[in-house]
Amino acid sequence: MPYHVGLSKWNRNRGRHPGQIRLRARWSDVATSWFDYLFVPVEELKELAERAGWELVEYQPGSGPYLAVLRVHEARAAT
């Protein structure tokens, strides 16, 4: 837990979301581009998605991270 508290503080000091990490996948000599990954409670994800014009269609809770399905909100997709 202390690591997560430190990471959250480090992120906030840099204007980033407390649950944001930057990573990439690597196998042997092949690697993806760097990308941001966001850890947030499902209620916060729903709020962030709605503000951006997306909707939370489904989520599958687990003992740790969860899986979420988002899509562009119907009204926004029509424009």
N, CA, C and O of each residue as an XYZ file, in Angstrom:
316
protein
N       0.802     -1.209      0.000
C       0.000      0.000      0.000
C       0.847      1.277      0.000
O       0.481      2.224     -0.696
N       1.953      1.354      0.740
C       2.757      2.590      0.708
C       3.209      2.970     -0.689
O       3.287      4.157     -1.005
N       3.515      1.972     -1.551
C       3.924      2.270     -2.924
C       2.808      2.989     -3.670
O       3.057      3.970     -4.372
N       1.575      2.503     -3.520
C       0.444      3.118     -4.208
C       0.206      4.539     -3.729
O      -0.127      5.418     -4.525
N       0.373      4.770     -2.442
C       0.205      6.124     -1.904
C       1.265      7.041     -2.502
O       0.967      8.170     -2.891
N       2.490      6.560     -2.575
C       3.570      7.356     -3.161
C       3.342      7.633     -4.637
O       3.592      8.745     -5.104
N       2.873      6.639     -5.376
C       2.593      6.822     -6.802
C       1.466      7.831     -7.004
O       1.547      8.681     -7.890
N       0.429      7.743     -6.197
C      -0.690      8.689     -6.305
C      -0.222     10.114     -6.051
O      -0.607     11.035     -6.771
N       0.602     10.294     -5.036
C       1.125     11.634     -4.721
C       2.019     12.133     -5.856
O       1.927     13.294     -6.256
N       2.878     11.262     -6.371
C       3.768     11.624     -7.476
C       2.949     12.070     -8.677
O       3.268     13.081     -9.304
N       1.880     11.314     -9.009
C       1.009     11.661    -10.130
C       0.339     13.013     -9.915
O       0.359     13.863    -10.805
N      -0.252     13.216     -8.744
C      -0.945     14.490     -8.469
C       0.007     15.673     -8.583
O      -0.373     16.720     -9.108
N       1.233     15.522     -8.103
C       2.222     16.607     -8.188
C       2.570     16.958     -9.634
O       3.066     18.053     -9.899
N       2.317     16.052    -10.563
C       2.609     16.270    -11.984
C       1.363     16.516    -12.822
O       1.425     16.523    -14.051
N       0.217     16.720    -12.143
C      -1.022     17.017    -12.855
C      -1.655     15.810    -13.506
O      -2.487     15.956    -14.401
N      -1.277     14.616    -13.072
C      -1.838     13.388    -13.629
C      -2.885     12.829    -12.679
O      -2.927     13.206    -11.507
N      -3.723     11.941    -13.169
C      -4.723     11.272    -12.330
C      -3.989     10.379    -11.331
O      -3.011      9.729    -11.700
N      -4.440     10.331    -10.070
C      -3.749      9.509     -9.061
C      -3.629      8.030     -9.437
O      -2.666      7.377     -9.036
N      -4.585      7.491    -10.196
C      -4.563      6.077    -10.558
C      -3.954      5.788    -11.913
O      -4.152      4.701    -12.455
N      -3.216      6.736    -12.473
C      -2.677      6.588    -13.823
C      -1.268      6.001    -13.782
O      -0.430      6.418    -12.984
N      -1.023      5.023    -14.659
C       0.337      4.510    -14.847
C       0.637      4.512    -16.343
O      -0.277      4.525    -17.168
N       1.887      4.499    -16.677
C       2.323      4.457    -18.079
C       3.124      3.183    -18.241
O       4.042      2.913    -17.466
N       2.773      2.392    -19.259
C       3.463      1.124    -19.448
C       3.497      0.717    -20.899
O       2.903      1.367    -21.759
N       4.192     -0.355    -21.157
C       4.203     -0.970    -22.483
C       4.478     -2.456    -22.296
O       5.062     -2.874    -21.297
N       4.054     -3.227    -23.256
C       4.278     -4.669    -23.218
C       5.537     -4.994    -24.010
O       5.807     -4.396    -25.052
N       6.287     -5.937    -23.505
C       7.529     -6.326    -24.177
C       7.643     -7.843    -24.170
O       7.358     -8.502    -23.170
N       8.060     -8.371    -25.290
C       8.377     -9.794    -25.396
C       9.621     -9.909    -26.254
O       9.629     -9.467    -27.403
N      10.652    -10.488    -25.714
C      11.921    -10.645    -26.405
C      12.418     -9.271    -26.864
O      12.639     -8.398    -26.024
N      12.598     -9.058    -28.148
C      13.074     -7.762    -28.638
C      11.953     -6.942    -29.276
O      12.225     -5.996    -30.015
N      10.690     -7.298    -28.997
C       9.536     -6.587    -29.538
C       8.802     -5.888    -28.397
O       8.583     -6.480    -27.340
N       8.425     -4.633    -28.611
C       7.718     -3.881    -27.574
C       6.644     -3.008    -28.211
O       6.789     -2.536    -29.338
N       5.564     -2.803    -27.462
C       4.522     -1.886    -27.910
C       4.969     -0.459    -27.654
O       5.990     -0.226    -27.007
N       4.209      0.485    -28.159
C       4.407      1.882    -27.785
C       3.962      2.053    -26.335
O       3.188      1.244    -25.822
N       4.444      3.090    -25.683
C       4.009      3.389    -24.322
C       2.553      3.826    -24.356
O       2.138      4.508    -25.294
N       1.772      3.449    -23.353
C       0.384      3.877    -23.253
C       0.002      4.072    -21.793
O       0.609      3.497    -20.890
N      -1.010      4.890    -21.587
C      -1.491      5.162    -20.232
C      -2.555      4.147    -19.854
O      -3.362      3.731    -20.686
N      -2.546      3.757    -18.597
C      -3.499      2.796    -18.043
C      -4.057      3.446    -16.786
O      -3.297      3.975    -15.975
N      -5.360      3.413    -16.615
C      -5.992      4.123    -15.507
C      -6.696      3.158    -14.579
O      -7.554      2.384    -15.003
N      -6.328      3.209    -13.301
C      -6.979      2.428    -12.258
C      -7.919      3.348    -11.492
O      -7.467      4.244    -10.780
N      -9.228      3.131    -11.635
C     -10.225      3.938    -10.926
C     -11.376      3.039    -10.478
O     -11.629      1.996    -11.081
N     -12.070      3.450     -9.420
C     -13.286      2.716     -9.049
C     -14.311      2.824    -10.181
O     -14.318      3.809    -10.919
N     -15.166      1.825    -10.319
C     -16.116      1.789    -11.434
C     -17.032      3.016    -11.434
O     -17.416      3.489    -12.503
N     -17.388      3.534    -10.265
C     -18.239      4.729    -10.209
C     -17.535      5.924    -10.845
O     -18.158      6.710    -11.560
N     -16.236      6.060    -10.585
C     -15.471      7.163    -11.179
C     -15.293      6.953    -12.676
O     -15.349      7.914    -13.443
N     -15.080      5.713    -13.103
C     -14.976      5.427    -14.536
C     -16.255      5.836    -15.250
O     -16.208      6.451    -16.316
N     -17.393      5.496    -14.664
C     -18.676      5.848    -15.274
C     -18.800      7.370    -15.422
O     -19.233      7.861    -16.465
N     -18.423      8.106    -14.387
C     -18.502      9.576    -14.428
C     -17.543     10.150    -15.481
O     -17.929     11.026    -16.255
N     -16.306      9.665    -15.511
C     -15.330     10.142    -16.503
C     -15.803      9.842    -17.922
O     -15.680     10.684    -18.812
N     -16.337      8.658    -18.128
C     -16.822      8.273    -19.452
C     -17.967      9.173    -19.898
O     -17.976      9.649    -21.033
N     -18.925      9.409    -19.021
C     -20.076     10.253    -19.375
C     -19.642     11.667    -19.721
O     -20.166     12.262    -20.663
N     -18.693     12.213    -18.972
C     -18.205     13.573    -19.262
C     -17.527     13.637    -20.627
O     -17.508     14.691    -21.262
N     -16.970     12.517    -21.079
C     -16.280     12.473    -22.372
C     -17.189     12.032    -23.517
O     -16.734     11.914    -24.655
N     -18.479     11.787    -23.227
C     -19.401     11.380    -24.281
C     -19.447      9.882    -24.518
O     -19.920      9.436    -25.564
N     -18.970      9.111    -23.577
C     -18.979      7.656    -23.662
C     -19.966      7.121    -22.627
O     -20.415      7.853    -21.745
N     -20.291      5.851    -22.746
C     -21.130      5.226    -21.728
C     -20.529      3.887    -21.321
O     -19.940      3.171    -22.131
N     -20.696      3.575    -20.051
C     -20.257      2.290    -19.527
C     -21.343      1.280    -19.844
O     -22.439      1.351    -19.288
N     -21.053      0.346    -20.727
C     -22.030     -0.628    -21.190
C     -22.081     -1.827    -20.245
O     -23.155     -2.337    -19.926
N     -20.923     -2.260    -19.813
C     -20.844     -3.461    -18.980
C     -19.543     -3.444    -18.195
O     -18.534     -2.912    -18.659
N     -19.571     -4.017    -17.026
C     -18.317     -4.248    -16.323
C     -18.418     -5.547    -15.551
O     -19.492     -5.943    -15.098
N     -17.280     -6.199    -15.412
C     -17.205     -7.465    -14.706
C     -16.274     -7.293    -13.514
O     -15.056     -7.212    -13.673
N     -16.855     -7.238    -12.323
C     -16.014     -7.061    -11.138
C     -15.180     -8.309    -10.868
O     -15.538     -9.413    -11.277
N     -14.086     -8.116    -10.188
C     -13.223     -9.223     -9.795
C     -12.695     -8.960     -8.397
O     -13.126     -8.021     -7.727
N     -11.777     -9.776     -7.967
C     -11.194     -9.584     -6.637
C     -10.185     -8.438     -6.644
O      -9.772     -7.976     -5.580
N      -9.794     -7.987     -7.796
C      -8.858     -6.878     -7.931
C      -9.345     -5.980     -9.044
O     -10.432     -5.412     -8.946
N      -8.552     -5.836    -10.118
C      -9.004     -5.036    -11.256
C     -10.265     -5.628    -11.891
O     -10.568     -6.808    -11.718
N     -10.978     -4.800    -12.616
C     -12.196     -5.247    -13.291
C     -12.057     -5.008    -14.786
O     -11.166     -4.288    -15.236
N     -12.936     -5.613    -15.533
C     -12.990     -5.446    -16.984
C     -14.186     -4.564    -17.299
O     -15.279     -4.806    -16.787
N     -14.002     -3.544    -18.133
C     -15.096     -2.645    -18.487
C     -15.217     -2.532    -19.997
O     -14.224     -2.583    -20.723
N     -16.456     -2.377    -20.456
C     -16.738     -2.158    -21.865
C     -17.354     -0.770    -21.992
O     -18.380     -0.475    -21.378
N     -16.718      0.074    -22.792
C     -17.205      1.442    -23.021
C     -17.537      1.596    -24.495
O     -16.947      0.927    -25.343
N     -18.482      2.477    -24.801
C     -18.754      2.818    -26.203
C     -19.165      4.278    -26.281
O     -19.617      4.873    -25.303
N     -18.996      4.835    -27.465
C     -19.393      6.229    -27.677
C     -20.899      6.317    -27.467
O     -21.656      5.487    -27.970
N     -21.322      7.321    -26.726
C     -22.753      7.502    -26.460
C     -23.495      7.701    -27.771
O     -23.014      8.402    -28.662
N     -24.658      7.089    -27.889
C     -25.454      7.122    -29.145
C     -25.626      8.535    -29.699
O     -25.459      8.747    -30.900
N     -25.956      9.499    -28.847
C     -26.193     10.871    -29.310
C     -24.902     11.472    -29.889
O     -24.949     12.217    -30.867
N     -23.779     11.154    -29.295
C     -22.504     11.702    -29.783
C     -22.093     11.019    -31.081
O     -21.536     11.668    -31.967
N     -22.357      9.720    -31.211
C     -21.976      8.976    -32.413
C     -22.742      9.477    -33.641
O     -22.243      9.370    -34.761
N     -23.938     10.018    -33.445
C     -24.766     10.477    -34.556
C     -24.269     11.790    -35.143
O     -24.651     12.146    -36.258
N     -23.422     12.519    -34.414
C     -22.956     13.824    -34.917
C     -21.723     13.676    -35.776
O     -21.198     14.670    -36.280
